[in-house]
Amino acid sequence: NDAFPPTVTPTYLIPSIGDVGDTIRNEANAPTLQDAISTAADGTETVIQISKDIKITQPVIIPAGKAIVIAPEPSVTRAANSYAITADKTENLSNLITVEEGASLILSGELTLIGNAINPQGTLINCQGHLTLEDPVVITRMKLENISKGVVNVAGENAEFTMNGGSIEENTIADSYCGSVRVAGGATFTMNGGEIKNNTAKTADTHNSSSGVYLFDNGHFTMNG
């Protein structure tokens, strides 16, 4: 609060996430999110339940052969647990999560993926495999300042993004050939539900960009319902 005069009391509308670390639980010896993914069996769906906010220090990679579900641990005391996954800003990461070709990732439950600590030259989620977004996951606060990027970037003939619910919102596009969802190189995006809303692409540099879905190089988009 040193930036404000003594008579001013700031009110923060978006709470900050402190030094919470990159483990999926608070217990001693709890694995990092990456460790939990890396030790999952190949070819078998593995549900990774998190019970705290996570601040990663390296991009999370879903390797080929892995089928991962990330969701909050069920709560016995209230309706639902809500957790954020973000990055350590000091690490200047190029993306939050990469889904490699031949891998799959399902994001489900009260999760918020926050991109404001990601290098704006990168992406929040880079999908070359299969990505599914379920309700009520939120993907938010990413700023793109590099050509040909997406907040969710789906690229390659074997890349698929299915949005059954959740939202992609409050992101900023500030360069060309970009989108909140960018689908390129023969990739496929199927939107069965959810919302892409309140994103902006209004700067002088956003030539051929979209605050919604941007299709490039034989990208496919199907909207159902």
Secondary structure as UniProt FT lines:
FT   TURN            2..3
FT   TURN            6..7
FT   TURN            28..29
FT   HELIX           33..38
FT   TURN            42..43
FT   STRAND          45..50
FT   STRAND          54..56
FT   STRAND          60..62
FT   TURN            64..65
FT   STRAND          67..72
FT   STRAND          83..87
FT   HELIX           89..91
FT   STRAND          95..99
FT   TURN            101..102
FT   STRAND          104..107
FT   STRAND          111..114
FT   TURN            116..117
FT   TURN            120..121
FT   STRAND          123..127
FT   STRAND          130..133
FT   TURN            135..136
FT   STRAND          138..140
FT   STRAND          143..144
FT   STRAND          150..155
FT   TURN            157..158
FT   STRAND          160..163
FT   STRAND          167..169
FT   STRAND          172..173
FT   STRAND          179..184
FT   TURN            185..186
FT   STRAND          188..191
FT   STRAND          195..197
FT   TURN            204..205
FT   TURN            207..208
FT   STRAND          210..216
FT   STRAND          220..223
//
